[in-house]
Each structure stands twice: as structure tokens, then as C-alpha cells.
Amino acid sequence: MVPGLTLGRPGRSAVVTQLLVASEFSPYLGGRVYDDGPFSGQEFREKFLRPRLLAAIEAQAPLHVVFDGVAGMPTSFLEEAFGGLLRTTPNLNLEKVRGYLRLEAEDPELWPFLKLAEQYMSQQADRSH
């Protein structure tokens, strides 16, 4: 198991899905939205995170989002990607996300940012009530 923040319990399936952010998306994470430039949190959420998470939920398998190799994690990127996931996805709630999403990094310097991403999701869930 990769050290870092793990949200929730494993799914019932033995299938494990990974999203390697640095190699599949970019090692250089951008700003909040498309207008902020390339590799924004909005782009990551819409093109990578949401489709892969919904597929993992359908397969009842956890999605491991691995951040090793990124050159930094802008807070605006994290809020838009992870807070925005709950804000913009109908029928997706924090409990379901915690049941399937695993945020991971071997680099301990990234761990506070993984916790921050989880806080953004929790804050968005609180606002939705």
C-alpha cells in the first residue's frame, strides 16, 4: 500500500484502478479553470477524475489517484478538482466518494495537499446540505 491519505474502504471487486497524475495528466498542475491555462483543476476533474471515478464506482473497485511525480499542487487546482467533483456531479455524495476514492503519494511532502483535497470535498458536502 502506498503511504498517504486513503479515503474510505476498498470496493468489493478485486480490480484496482490507478490514475497516475504526473504521467497521465501532467507533472505541472495548473490553476482552477480552463481560462487559467493548461492542466487546470477543471480539466483534470472533467477529463480524468470524474470519468475514472464513475467507472470505478460502476465496477465496484477503488480508484487510486497517485500524485507522485507532480512538481507542486496548487490549492486552486485541488479545490476545483476535488471540491468541484461534488459541486458539479449530480448523485455523487461524499460518502460514495470516500467509499471508492484513494488519494495517494509516497512523498510525505505531498501528504498535506492530499488532506487538503479531502477537506475541500468535505467543505463542499457541508455546503450542499
PESUL-V452267 format. One record per helix or strand of 2 or more residues. SS is the DSSP state (a for helix, b for strand). FROM is the first residue (numbers start at 0). LEN is the number of residues. If there is no record, write none. Layout:
BEGIN
ss: {SS;SS}
from: {FROM;FROM}
len: {LEN;LEN}
END
This chain:
BEGIN
ss: {b;a;a;a;b;a;a;b;a}
from: {16;20;33;40;62;74;93;100;107}
len: {4;5;3;19;4;14;7;4;21}
END
